[in-house]
């Protein structure tokens, strides 16, 4: 391989390794507990290389947050729910959100950490503002289609719907360990997870749907 091409590719590979190592460290230890030397060791780079690419630990942390949200929103957009009937689109979105949280616990940890910092670092990210505008717009369009189809109630607030949709999954998963003690049952068996997802979908659809649409749903079940 020509030496010039090798050098062109190395920076990208190095950044990818640093980001992967930083994501794991910040998710496990939070911003305050994360150590730059641990991240460098995991990424197999010298600390000076990290500072060269990212400036400081806080900038690296913000970049990790941006990338985590970007991946989530990209996967969500890839569902193309605008091509589904409104009720089916809503169910697919809820299933996706639940499964994404389950399969990406680091995302949950990063979000929880940033909430402890009162979103101090996300507020500095214009990239996140753009991502979330598209996210809200998709729900507004979905609700509008549902109203026109006679499925959803009118005058629903897209932001409130999104908070409810995410919150039903997020709270359950972030409190799974204490929840098992409080409620005296296992919350993370396959059966328990499926029951929770079914319950979440039922709660949201009953909150959003017109009474007539609910009758049709029951008859079709």
Phi and psi in degrees as a GROMACS rama.xvg file:
@    title "Ramachandran Plot"
@    xaxis  label "Phi"
@    yaxis  label "Psi"
@TYPE xy
-56.2478  140.911  UNK-2
-60.1322  -35.8228  UNK-3
-65.251  -41.2608  UNK-4
-65.4685  -38.7277  UNK-5
-60.8786  -43.2623  UNK-6
-68.086  -31.7845  UNK-7
-66.9915  -33.2619  UNK-8
-85.7932  -28.2133  UNK-9
-58.9546  -42.575  UNK-10
-58.9687  -40.779  UNK-11
-65.315  -43.3929  UNK-12
-64.6447  -38.3918  UNK-13
-64.2109  -44.4076  UNK-14
-61.7008  -39.9597  UNK-15
-62.6967  -43.0235  UNK-16
-65.2806  -41.2718  UNK-17
-63.852  -44.4157  UNK-18
-62.909  -42.4887  UNK-19
-63.4624  -44.5249  UNK-20
-66.8708  -40.5676  UNK-21
-67.1847  -39.2018  UNK-22
-59.9924  -46.0382  UNK-23
-63.6845  -41.645  UNK-24
-70.9478  -44.4592  UNK-25
-67.5125  -36.7817  UNK-26
-65.7897  -35.0639  UNK-27
-82.9032  -41.6514  UNK-28
-110.939  -9.58605  UNK-29
76.764  175.774  UNK-30
-67.0331  -47.1774  UNK-31
-65.7174  -38.0858  UNK-32
-85.9137  -16.6745  UNK-33
-67.4681  141.153  UNK-34
-116.515  132.076  UNK-35
-62.6662  -37.9512  UNK-36
-66.9732  -32.3889  UNK-37
-67.8958  -43.0505  UNK-38
-61.7146  -43.9917  UNK-39
-62.9389  -41.4861  UNK-40
-64.5294  -43.0967  UNK-41
-64.702  -37.6966  UNK-42
-81.8515  -9.28827  UNK-43
60.043  47.5246  UNK-44
-134.965  164.219  UNK-45
-82.0559  150.151  UNK-46
-58.3519  -33.7529  UNK-47
-62.0504  -28.9806  UNK-48
-69.3684  -37.7564  UNK-49
-62.4906  -45.1382  UNK-50
-66.4331  -33.1848  UNK-51
-63.1715  -43.5441  UNK-52
-84.2884  -33.5317  UNK-53
-121.472  -6.97034  UNK-54
86.2925  -63.3871  UNK-55
-156.855  177.012  UNK-56
-64.0913  -38.4906  UNK-57
-65.5645  -40.3342  UNK-58
-66.4201  -39.8566  UNK-59
-62.3003  -42.9255  UNK-60
-60.5952  -45.9368  UNK-61
-63.1799  -38.2879  UNK-62
-64.9986  -38.7412  UNK-63
-63.0328  -43.6961  UNK-64
-60.881  -46.3955  UNK-65
-59.3948  -43.622  UNK-66
-67.6306  -38.2917  UNK-67
-63.1946  -46.0823  UNK-68
-66.9387  -38.0056  UNK-69
-62.5037  -43.1341  UNK-70
-64.2843  -41.0384  UNK-71
-62.1149  -49.5188  UNK-72
-66.2138  -35.7151  UNK-73
-65.8245  -42.8051  UNK-74
-65.0323  -37.2566  UNK-75
-66.2045  -44.6541  UNK-76
-64.33  -31.9898  UNK-77
-66.1691  -15.1776  UNK-78
-64.7504  -29.7161  UNK-79
53.1501  50.0447  UNK-80
-64.9093  -14.5395  UNK-81
-65.4177  -14.8086  UNK-82
-92.2324  -4.94863  UNK-83
-99.6743  155.221  UNK-84
-56.9187  147.681  UNK-85
-51.2772  -48.3825  UNK-86
-66.4461  -40.2185  UNK-87
-64.3618  -39.8849  UNK-88
-61.6888  -42.8133  UNK-89
-61.9646  -44.9689  UNK-90
-64.8725  -41.9759  UNK-91
-62.833  -39.0464  UNK-92
-65.5685  -40.431  UNK-93
-67.6006  -41.5993  UNK-94
-63.5152  -41.8658  UNK-95
-61.0745  -48.5402  UNK-96
-59.4256  -47.0648  UNK-97
-58.7596  -49.5934  UNK-98
-68.6179  -34.7174  UNK-99
-64.7663  -43.842  UNK-100
-60.5966  -42.5068  UNK-101
-63.5333  -42.1905  UNK-102
-85.081  -11.9393  UNK-103
-131.047  65.9956  UNK-104
-61.0112  -24.2041  UNK-105
-64.001  -33.9553  UNK-106
-62.9146  -44.1341  UNK-107
-60.1585  -43.7987  UNK-108
-64.5784  -41.1359  UNK-109
-65.2375  -41.6582  UNK-110
-62.9845  -43.1644  UNK-111
-62.9283  -40.8986  UNK-112
-62.2866  -45.3377  UNK-113
-67.1071  -30.9938  UNK-114
-65.3069  -34.8542  UNK-115
-62.0477  -30.326  UNK-116
-91.4785  10.4375  UNK-117
57.689  36.2769  UNK-118
59.3122  28.9927  UNK-119
-56.2043  -39.6515  UNK-120
-87.5551  -32.872  UNK-121
-66.8127  -31.26  UNK-122
-62.8848  -20.8172  UNK-123
-90.7845  5.30749  UNK-124
-110.115  102.208  UNK-125
-65.7581  -25.1079  UNK-126
-62.4156  -40.6343  UNK-127
-68.8342  -35.6639  UNK-128
-60.854  -42.4659  UNK-129
-66.3314  -43.798  UNK-130
-59.6311  -42.7065  UNK-131
-76.2719  -25.8609  UNK-132
-62.7712  -45.1069  UNK-133
-63.163  -37.5674  UNK-134
-62.6842  -46.1898  UNK-135
-69.1354  -39.7393  UNK-136
-60.8771  -38.9637  UNK-137
-61.5909  -40.5555  UNK-138
-69.2302  -38.6952  UNK-139
-59.7581  -42.927  UNK-140
-66.7812  -39.3409  UNK-141
-63.435  -45.9102  UNK-142
-63.3371  -40.2759  UNK-143
-62.3575  -42.4551  UNK-144
-64.0282  -38.6252  UNK-145
-66.3405  -36.7408  UNK-146
-66.3756  -45.603  UNK-147
-61.9545  -32.5451  UNK-148
-81.9164  -3.95906  UNK-149
76.9401  18.0879  UNK-150
-97.016  -46.8076  UNK-151
-98.8505  151.877  UNK-152
-68.7064  148.542  UNK-153
-76.7101  164.951  UNK-154
65.4158  28.7992  UNK-155
-80.3263  141.589  UNK-156
-89.0867  116.182  UNK-157
-58.487  -38.9488  UNK-158
-65.8047  -43.3757  UNK-159
-61.3888  -40.588  UNK-160
-63.0195  -44.7749  UNK-161
-64.4239  -39.9035  UNK-162
-62.8784  -43.2617  UNK-163
-65.1997  -44.4603  UNK-164
-59.8537  -49.1211  UNK-165
-71.7258  -39.587  UNK-166
-64.3247  -37.2733  UNK-167
-61.8468  -34.8981  UNK-168
-82.9364  -45.1463  UNK-169
-62.2953  -47.9572  UNK-170
-61.9133  -43.4756  UNK-171
-59.1645  -45.4474  UNK-172
-77.4393  -36.2316  UNK-173
-74.6846  -19.4365  UNK-174
-113.15  21.8841  UNK-175
-62.1455  -36.8781  UNK-176
-75.0032  -48.6713  UNK-177
-68.4726  -32.4785  UNK-178
-61.7652  -36.7424  UNK-179
-63.6579  -32.3251  UNK-180
-76.7272  -46.2875  UNK-181
-63.8492  -44.0166  UNK-182
-96.9441  -7.29479  UNK-183
66.939  33.2113  UNK-184
-150.63  157.161  UNK-185
-74.7541  130.365  UNK-186
-103.463  -7.73881  UNK-187
-119.262  14.2318  UNK-188
-69.128  163.774  UNK-189
-57.7978  -43.3973  UNK-190
-64.7685  -41.4678  UNK-191
-66.7295  -40.6979  UNK-192
-65.7247  -41.2833  UNK-193
-66.9528  -39.7848  UNK-194
-62.6039  -39.677  UNK-195
-66.4341  -43.8897  UNK-196
-61.2798  -43.92  UNK-197
-61.4731  -41.1394  UNK-198
-64.3495  -44.5284  UNK-199
-58.3803  -45.8509  UNK-200
-62.5685  -41.6459  UNK-201
-63.3845  -43.8881  UNK-202
-61.1303  -48.2928  UNK-203
-68.1151  -44.2988  UNK-204
-64.3487  -37.8499  UNK-205
-68.1818  -31.403  UNK-206
-74.8769  -30.9996  UNK-207
-96.6491  -29.6874  UNK-208
-82.8066  150.717  UNK-209
-67.5273  148.307  UNK-210
-53.2211  -39.6706  UNK-211
-63.587  -38.0883  UNK-212
-67.5671  -35.2361  UNK-213
-66.0769  -37.4304  UNK-214
-62.967  -43.485  UNK-215
-62.2301  -40.6224  UNK-216
-62.283  -44.0209  UNK-217
-65.0717  -40.5774  UNK-218
-68.0483  -30.9014  UNK-219
-81.4807  -18.8191  UNK-220
